[in-house]
Amino acid sequence: MNRRLIGTRLEEPQSAGSWCAGLPTEYLRRLIDYWLNDFDWRKVEDRLDKQRHMTFDAHGMRIHFVHQSSRESESLPIVLVHGWPSSFLELLDLADLLSDPAGNGGAAGDAFDVVIPSLPGFGFSDKRWRGPWAPVAGKAVHELMMSLGYGRYGVHTHDVGASVMAGICLSNPESIIGYHTTEPGIPGPYPEPDSMTAEEQEYQRTVDVWLAEEGGYFALLKSRPLTVGHALHDSPGGLAAWIADKWWSWTVPPGSGRDLNDFVSMDLLVANIALYWHTGTIQSANWIYAPGQRRKRRVGERMLRPVGVTLGAQSIERAPRRWAERFFGDIRYWADLRKGGHFIAAEEPRLLAESIREFFRPLRETVHLGRIDK
């Protein structure tokens, strides 16, 4: 890997420091230099060795997960499901806060037993699956929770994880205590134009602009995922550019003049990239965007489990409440942090943990706590 990074052939900068056309050469040069000379993967391993890692076999796949049980007797089980291009690493700080609230300035009664799976195709889970990815992944996560004795459990997710877990909320609603998300616009499809409120129409314009300016990756992965995958699988420098571009674009507020590493540590960014490289999973992670892999919501379909929403600052993720209510029929919590981007668990883990605690706090009174076999 080091030889490949040293030998990265960098393009001449087209415009100094500009992100308008993607990740600038100078930032990639800095990222590669940090990966080679300052980043310590062994420190990542040391932290991971403090976690309880396990695997679970589901539908012929090996599913990796971290299981962080709380010391509190009345903890609530919750599964944290990552998005793309991310991994379970993004959620470890959040898991610490949720499993040990008393040790982190909170109340012991807000404790959770935390499970963080690596979705199929990501991290240490198997790279291959049979059938459409989102339904297969959802069934694997649900069966994992059942195997741990959690007959009922909470969910926190966003991005592609929301596509995965919304399906379980529909197919196994009796198992879901509550569903918390930072992306209430997922899953789609979008409302018919004639039925939209003015606020929804404005949001639709935001979506259209975002797709035009930011959606090139989505069009590429829907049509030619293998082509770009070969290049990313072969080059750690190219892989770093691909992932860091998304972390920058979906994190740094437009026009702020700030740097990605003002929001997310370079160590976490490189650790996430390195995980994709060491496991060889960028191809399989990208494949989830191929046609037929993602579940689309049917017209009129609604999810009726209790829902909590926490909005960050990313415009594409700030769907209006009326928009969200078209699918989520029982929204009980709606918070607007007005800060934090797509990878909010890495940027603002304490704020996100508090929102999750607040949403689930009244739900604790409605369920039998602990492990339930149903």
C-alpha positions as CSV (number, residue, x, y, z in Angstrom):
1,M,0.0,0.0,0.0
2,N,2.8,2.4,0.9
3,R,4.5,1.8,-2.4
4,R,1.3,2.5,-4.3
5,L,0.7,5.7,-2.3
6,I,4.3,6.9,-2.9
7,G,3.9,6.2,-6.6
8,T,0.6,8.1,-6.9
9,R,0.7,10.2,-10.1
10,L,-0.9,13.5,-9.2
11,E,-2.5,15.7,-11.8
12,E,-1.4,19.3,-12.2
13,P,-3.8,21.6,-10.3
14,Q,-6.3,23.2,-12.6
15,S,-7.2,26.0,-10.1
16,A,-5.6,26.6,-6.8
17,G,-7.6,25.2,-3.9
18,S,-10.9,25.2,-5.7
19,W,-13.3,22.4,-4.9
20,C,-15.8,23.3,-7.7
21,A,-14.7,20.5,-10.0
22,G,-13.9,18.0,-7.2
23,L,-11.1,17.3,-4.7
24,P,-8.2,19.7,-5.4
25,T,-4.7,18.2,-6.1
26,E,-3.2,20.0,-3.1
27,Y,-5.7,18.5,-0.7
28,L,-5.1,15.0,-2.1
29,R,-1.3,15.5,-1.8
30,R,-1.8,16.5,1.8
31,L,-4.1,13.6,2.5
32,I,-1.6,11.1,1.0
33,D,1.3,12.6,2.9
34,Y,-0.7,12.3,6.1
35,W,-1.6,8.7,5.4
36,L,2.0,7.8,4.7
37,N,3.8,9.8,7.4
38,D,1.5,10.6,10.2
39,F,-1.4,8.2,10.3
40,D,-1.0,5.1,12.5
41,W,-3.2,2.2,11.6
42,R,-2.0,0.3,14.6
43,K,-3.6,3.0,16.9
44,V,-6.9,2.2,15.0
45,E,-6.4,-1.5,15.7
46,D,-5.7,-0.7,19.4
47,R,-9.0,1.1,19.7
48,L,-10.9,-1.6,17.8
49,D,-9.3,-4.3,20.1
50,K,-11.1,-2.6,23.0
51,Q,-14.5,-3.2,21.2
52,R,-16.4,-6.5,21.3
53,H,-16.3,-7.7,17.6
54,M,-18.4,-10.6,16.5
55,T,-19.8,-12.1,13.4
56,F,-23.1,-13.6,12.5
57,D,-24.1,-15.8,9.6
58,A,-27.2,-14.7,7.7
59,H,-28.4,-15.9,4.3
60,G,-24.9,-17.4,3.6
61,M,-23.2,-14.1,4.4
62,R,-20.8,-13.3,7.3
63,I,-22.0,-10.1,9.0
64,H,-19.5,-8.3,11.2
65,F,-20.8,-6.2,14.1
66,V,-19.6,-4.4,17.2
67,H,-21.7,-5.2,20.4
68,Q,-21.3,-2.6,23.1
69,S,-23.4,-3.6,26.0
70,S,-24.2,-1.1,28.8
71,R,-23.4,-1.7,32.4
72,E,-26.8,-0.3,33.3
73,S,-29.5,-2.9,34.1
74,E,-32.3,-1.2,32.2
75,S,-30.6,-0.4,29.0
76,L,-32.5,-0.2,25.7
77,P,-31.2,-2.2,22.7
78,I,-30.4,0.0,19.7
79,V,-28.9,-0.7,16.3
80,L,-26.8,2.0,14.6
81,V,-26.6,1.6,10.9
82,H,-24.0,3.4,8.8
83,G,-24.2,5.0,5.4
84,W,-22.0,5.4,2.3
85,P,-19.1,6.0,1.8
86,S,-18.6,5.3,5.5
87,S,-18.4,2.4,7.9
88,F,-19.0,1.4,11.5
89,L,-15.9,3.5,12.5
90,E,-18.0,6.6,12.1
91,L,-20.4,5.5,14.9
92,L,-17.9,4.4,17.6
93,D,-17.9,7.7,19.5
94,L,-21.7,7.8,19.4
95,A,-21.8,4.3,20.7
96,D,-19.6,5.2,23.7
97,L,-22.0,8.1,24.6
98,L,-25.1,6.0,24.2
99,S,-23.9,2.9,26.1
100,D,-22.4,4.9,29.0
101,P,-24.4,8.1,29.5
102,A,-23.6,8.3,33.2
103,G,-19.9,8.4,32.3
104,N,-20.4,11.1,29.7
105,G,-22.4,13.7,31.6
106,G,-25.8,12.0,31.1
107,A,-28.3,10.0,33.1
108,A,-27.9,6.2,33.7
109,G,-31.6,5.8,32.8
110,D,-30.8,6.8,29.2
111,A,-28.4,3.9,28.6
112,F,-28.5,1.7,25.5
113,D,-27.1,-1.7,24.5
114,V,-25.5,-0.7,21.1
115,V,-25.1,-2.9,18.1
116,I,-23.2,-1.5,15.0
117,P,-23.2,-3.9,12.0
118,S,-21.1,-3.6,9.0
119,L,-23.6,-3.8,6.2
120,P,-23.1,-6.4,3.5
121,G,-20.4,-5.2,1.1
122,F,-18.8,-2.9,3.7
123,G,-16.0,-3.3,6.2
124,F,-15.4,-6.7,7.7
125,S,-18.7,-8.2,6.4
126,D,-18.9,-10.4,3.3
127,K,-18.6,-8.6,0.0
128,R,-21.2,-10.7,-1.8
129,W,-24.9,-11.2,-1.3
130,R,-27.8,-12.9,-3.0
131,G,-30.8,-10.9,-4.1
132,P,-31.5,-7.1,-3.9
133,W,-29.1,-5.5,-1.5
134,A,-31.4,-3.4,0.7
135,P,-33.9,-6.1,1.6
136,V,-31.1,-8.7,2.1
137,A,-29.2,-6.3,4.3
138,G,-32.3,-5.4,6.3
139,K,-33.2,-9.1,7.0
140,A,-29.6,-9.7,8.0
141,V,-29.6,-6.8,10.5
142,H,-33.0,-7.9,11.9
143,E,-31.9,-11.5,12.3
144,L,-28.8,-10.4,14.0
145,M,-30.8,-8.4,16.6
146,M,-33.0,-11.4,17.1
147,S,-30.0,-13.7,17.6
148,L,-28.7,-11.4,20.4
149,G,-32.0,-11.9,22.2
150,Y,-33.4,-8.4,21.3
151,G,-37.0,-9.2,20.5
152,R,-37.6,-5.4,20.3
153,Y,-35.0,-2.7,19.6
154,G,-34.5,0.9,18.5
155,V,-32.9,2.1,15.3
156,H,-30.8,5.1,14.4
157,T,-29.7,5.4,10.8
158,H,-29.5,7.6,7.7
159,D,-28.4,7.5,4.0
160,V,-28.4,3.9,2.6
161,G,-28.9,2.6,6.1
162,A,-32.3,4.3,6.1
163,S,-33.3,2.4,2.9
164,V,-32.3,-0.8,4.7
165,M,-34.0,-0.2,8.0
166,A,-37.2,1.4,6.7
167,G,-38.0,-1.9,5.1
168,I,-37.7,-3.7,8.4
169,C,-39.9,-1.2,10.0
170,L,-42.5,-2.1,7.4
171,S,-42.0,-5.9,7.4
172,N,-41.4,-6.4,11.2
173,P,-43.1,-3.4,12.9
174,E,-43.7,-5.3,16.1
175,S,-39.9,-5.5,16.7
176,I,-39.2,-1.8,16.3
177,I,-39.4,0.3,19.5
178,G,-38.6,3.5,17.6
179,Y,-36.8,4.8,14.5
180,H,-34.5,7.8,14.6
181,T,-33.0,9.3,11.5
182,T,-31.1,12.4,10.4
183,E,-32.5,12.1,6.8
184,P,-36.3,12.2,6.9
185,G,-36.4,12.3,3.0
186,I,-35.2,8.7,2.8
187,P,-36.8,6.4,1.6
188,G,-38.3,8.0,-1.6
189,P,-40.1,8.3,-4.0
190,Y,-40.9,12.0,-3.9
191,P,-44.5,13.4,-3.7
192,E,-46.5,14.3,-6.8
193,P,-45.9,18.0,-7.7
194,D,-49.6,18.8,-7.6
195,S,-49.9,17.7,-4.0
196,M,-46.8,19.6,-2.7
197,T,-47.0,22.5,-0.3
198,A,-45.0,25.6,-1.0
199,E,-42.3,24.5,1.4
200,E,-42.1,21.1,-0.2
201,Q,-41.8,22.7,-3.7
202,E,-38.9,24.7,-2.4
203,Y,-37.3,21.6,-1.1
204,Q,-37.8,19.9,-4.4
205,R,-35.9,22.7,-6.1
206,T,-33.1,22.1,-3.6
207,V,-33.1,18.4,-4.5
208,D,-33.0,19.2,-8.2
209,V,-30.1,21.6,-7.9
210,W,-28.3,19.1,-5.6
211,L,-28.7,16.3,-8.2
212,A,-27.5,18.5,-11.0
213,E,-24.4,19.7,-9.1
214,E,-23.6,16.7,-6.9
215,G,-25.3,13.7,-8.3
216,G,-22.7,12.7,-10.9
217,Y,-21.5,9.9,-8.6
218,F,-25.0,8.5,-8.4
219,A,-25.5,8.5,-12.1
220,L,-22.2,6.8,-12.6
221,L,-22.8,4.1,-10.0
222,K,-26.2,3.4,-11.3
223,S,-24.9,2.8,-14.8
224,R,-21.2,1.8,-14.7
225,P,-20.3,0.8,-11.2
226,L,-17.7,-1.8,-12.2
227,T,-15.7,0.6,-14.4
228,V,-14.9,3.1,-11.7
229,G,-14.6,0.3,-9.2
230,H,-11.6,-1.3,-10.9
231,A,-9.7,2.0,-10.7
232,L,-10.6,2.6,-7.0
233,H,-9.8,-1.0,-6.1
234,D,-6.4,-0.6,-7.7
235,S,-5.3,2.8,-6.4
236,P,-5.2,3.9,-2.7
237,G,-4.6,7.5,-3.8
238,G,-7.6,7.4,-6.1
239,L,-9.7,5.7,-3.4
240,A,-8.7,8.5,-1.0
241,A,-9.8,11.2,-3.5
242,W,-13.1,9.4,-4.2
243,I,-14.1,9.1,-0.5
244,A,-12.6,12.4,0.7
245,D,-14.5,14.3,-2.0
246,K,-17.8,13.1,-0.6
247,W,-16.8,13.7,3.0
248,W,-15.8,17.3,2.1
249,S,-18.8,18.1,-0.1
250,W,-21.3,16.7,2.4
251,T,-19.7,18.2,5.4
252,V,-18.2,21.7,4.7
253,P,-20.8,24.4,4.4
254,P,-20.7,26.0,0.9
255,G,-18.9,29.3,0.9
256,S,-17.6,28.9,4.4
257,G,-14.0,28.9,3.4
258,R,-13.3,26.2,6.0
259,D,-11.5,22.9,5.7
260,L,-12.9,19.4,6.0
261,N,-10.6,18.8,8.9
262,D,-12.1,21.6,10.8
263,F,-15.1,19.3,11.2
264,V,-13.7,15.7,11.0
265,S,-10.3,14.6,12.2
266,M,-7.8,13.6,9.6
267,D,-7.3,10.4,11.6
268,L,-10.9,9.3,11.3
269,L,-11.1,10.3,7.6
270,V,-8.0,8.2,6.8
271,A,-9.1,5.3,9.0
272,N,-12.3,5.1,7.1
273,I,-10.5,5.2,3.7
274,A,-7.9,2.7,5.0
275,L,-10.7,0.3,6.1
276,Y,-12.0,0.3,2.5
277,W,-8.5,-0.3,1.2
278,H,-7.5,-3.1,3.6
279,T,-10.8,-5.0,3.1
280,G,-11.1,-4.3,-0.6
281,T,-14.7,-3.3,-0.3
282,I,-15.1,-0.1,-2.4
283,Q,-16.3,-2.1,-5.4
284,S,-18.9,-4.0,-3.3
285,A,-20.0,-0.8,-1.4
286,N,-20.5,1.1,-4.7
287,W,-22.5,-1.8,-6.1
288,I,-25.4,-1.0,-3.8
289,Y,-26.3,1.8,-6.2
290,A,-26.6,-0.5,-9.2
291,P,-30.2,-1.0,-10.5
292,G,-32.4,-3.2,-8.5
293,Q,-30.3,-3.1,-5.3
294,R,-32.2,-0.4,-3.4
295,R,-35.8,-0.7,-2.3
296,K,-38.2,2.0,-3.5
297,R,-41.2,3.0,-1.4
298,R,-44.5,2.1,-3.0
299,V,-47.0,4.9,-3.5
300,G,-49.3,5.2,-0.4
301,E,-47.0,3.0,1.7
302,R,-46.5,4.4,5.3
303,M,-44.4,3.4,8.2
304,L,-46.4,3.6,11.5
305,R,-43.7,3.0,14.2
306,P,-42.7,6.0,16.4
307,V,-40.2,8.2,14.5
308,G,-37.7,10.8,15.7
309,V,-36.0,13.2,13.4
310,T,-32.9,15.3,14.0
311,L,-31.9,17.7,11.3
312,G,-28.4,18.9,10.6
313,A,-27.3,21.7,8.3
314,Q,-27.0,19.8,5.0
315,S,-29.7,21.2,2.8
316,I,-30.5,18.0,0.9
317,E,-31.2,16.3,4.2
318,R,-33.5,18.9,5.6
319,A,-36.8,17.6,4.2
320,P,-39.8,19.5,5.5
321,R,-41.9,17.8,8.1
322,R,-44.9,17.5,5.7
323,W,-42.7,15.7,3.2
324,A,-41.6,13.3,5.9
325,E,-45.1,12.7,7.1
326,R,-46.1,11.3,3.8
327,F,-44.2,8.2,4.7
328,F,-43.7,8.4,8.5
329,G,-47.1,8.3,10.1
330,D,-46.1,8.7,13.7
331,I,-43.4,11.4,14.1
332,R,-43.0,12.1,17.8
333,Y,-39.8,14.0,17.9
334,W,-38.4,16.7,15.5
335,A,-35.2,18.6,16.4
336,D,-33.2,21.0,14.3
337,L,-29.6,21.3,15.3
338,R,-28.7,23.6,12.3
339,K,-25.2,22.2,12.4
340,G,-23.5,19.0,11.3
341,G,-23.4,17.5,7.8
342,H,-24.0,14.1,6.4
343,F,-21.5,12.4,8.7
344,I,-23.0,14.0,11.8
345,A,-22.1,11.1,14.1
346,A,-18.5,11.9,13.5
347,E,-18.9,15.7,13.6
348,E,-21.4,16.1,16.5
349,P,-21.6,12.9,18.4
350,R,-22.7,14.5,21.7
351,L,-25.5,16.6,20.1
352,L,-26.7,13.5,18.2
353,A,-26.5,11.3,21.3
354,E,-28.7,13.8,23.2
355,S,-31.3,13.8,20.5
356,I,-31.4,10.1,20.4
357,R,-31.8,9.9,24.2
358,E,-34.6,12.5,24.1
359,F,-36.5,10.7,21.4
360,F,-36.3,7.3,23.1
361,R,-36.8,8.5,26.7
362,P,-40.7,8.4,26.6
363,L,-40.6,5.2,24.6
364,R,-38.8,3.4,27.4
365,E,-41.9,3.5,29.4
366,T,-43.9,1.7,26.8
367,V,-41.7,-1.4,26.4
368,H,-40.4,-4.2,28.6
369,L,-36.7,-3.4,28.9
370,G,-33.9,-5.8,28.6
371,R,-33.7,-8.8,26.4
372,I,-36.9,-10.2,25.1
373,D,-37.5,-13.4,23.1
374,K,-40.5,-12.9,20.8
